[in-house]
Amino acid sequence: MNSLNFTVTEYLERLRKVKECMSQKGIDVLLVTDPANMNYLTGYDGWSFYVHQLVIVSVDEEQPIWVGRGQDANGAKVTTWIDHEQIRAYTDDYVHSNIKHPMNFVADILKEKGYAQRNIGVESDAYYFTAKCLDTLRADLPQAIFKDANLLVNWVRIIKSDAEIEYMKRAARIVEKVMQTGIDSVQVGVRECDVAANVYHAQMTGTEAFGGDYPAIVPLMPSGEKTATPHLTWSDNRYKQGDLVILELAGCYKRYHAPLARTLVLGEAPQIVKNLADVVVEGINAALDFIKPGVACEEIEQVWKKTIEKSGFIKDSRIGYAMGMNYPPDWGEHTASLRPGDKTILQPNMTFHLIPGIWLDNFGAEISEPFRVTENGCEPFVNFSRKLIVK
């Protein structure tokens, strides 16, 4: 029996939009290798993306074809809406083989379906689509024309359905609990790894009403001088009096994320840390007040920049990005970014992580807000104190 997170009608509408984009780009067949895009179109959900798997979408066929490892085929039958005849599994001798490649199996399917001379789109920059994948396909299908379809599905995903928004709201309820757990757990003398364990427990248990899923990014929680950079995890060191600690965590529900970052200090915060945190919060508040449908992503960054320029602090990286449903290693959608030059126009039910962290030579501060664009403005997903936490 299938275990679907959405109605078949919603999956068919997603597929219709993707096929429309394919037609506009002259693509007859699309090979979807991004696990989030596979999930988006079929519902497939498994930790199997470490081996090659994909979904074949044809503009001529009503249903896509799922292709993956034999032992994962039953997972496709359980989690997807497509007919079982559309689930095609390769034998285990394809896995990590020096003799043949799963894309040989895919090429045989494409030949069988009469696609050997068609325009075939590939997600050229997807994490799990390798150079070997494309080389194998080209060798087996010399008459096919391969086209770059990178992020085609991602851009369809950028506007969420109401059902998707509801899942993100549940993720937000989880991250509120997760962040409070992290803050409560950080104490002088406590090991960083023990705080990480508490965070993981909170992420998985979720709330009494619904449990959590594993986020696409592990807990990011640098402390001390490590706060000068954003993407460090934890060690077995013990927290010390005066430590600055950044927690960038997420709640996840049915693969949909609500990320959240806060900065805390154990003891009295130095004035420069207070000043930096105040500047970040002031910029966030100004950006959130400005956001509404019809404005461009770059305009949001301009508002942020203008708000903080009097402080003397400078941020040379984007202040946010589209996010939602995803798998490791990232909860971002790799589409719109809140930065100069991004002219993407906001529309209702686009969802972003506004994270204008600033990292200096010896320390940094991160305070963030995930939000959705509404009909008239924006709505933060979480309800959590937006300030420097002093313990």
Secondary structure, DSSP 8 states (H G I E B T S, - for coil): ----SS-HHHHHHHHHHHHHHHHHTT-SEEEE--HHHHHHHH----S-TTS--EEEEETT-SS-EEEEEGGGHHHHHHH--S-GGGEEEE-GGGTT-SS--HHHHHHHHHHHTT-TTSEEEE-TT-TT--HHHHHHHHHH-TT-EEEE-TTHHHHHHTB--HHHHHHHHHHHHHHHHHHHHHHHH--TT-BHHHHHHHHHHHHHH--SSS-----SS--B--BGGGGGSS-----S-B--TT-EEEEEEEEEETTEEEEEEEEEESSS--HHHHHHHHHHHHHHHHHHHH--TT-BHHHHHHHHHHHHGGG-----S-SEEEE-B--TT-SEEEEEESSTT---B--TTBEEEE---EE-SS-EE---EEEEE-SSSEEES-----S-EE-
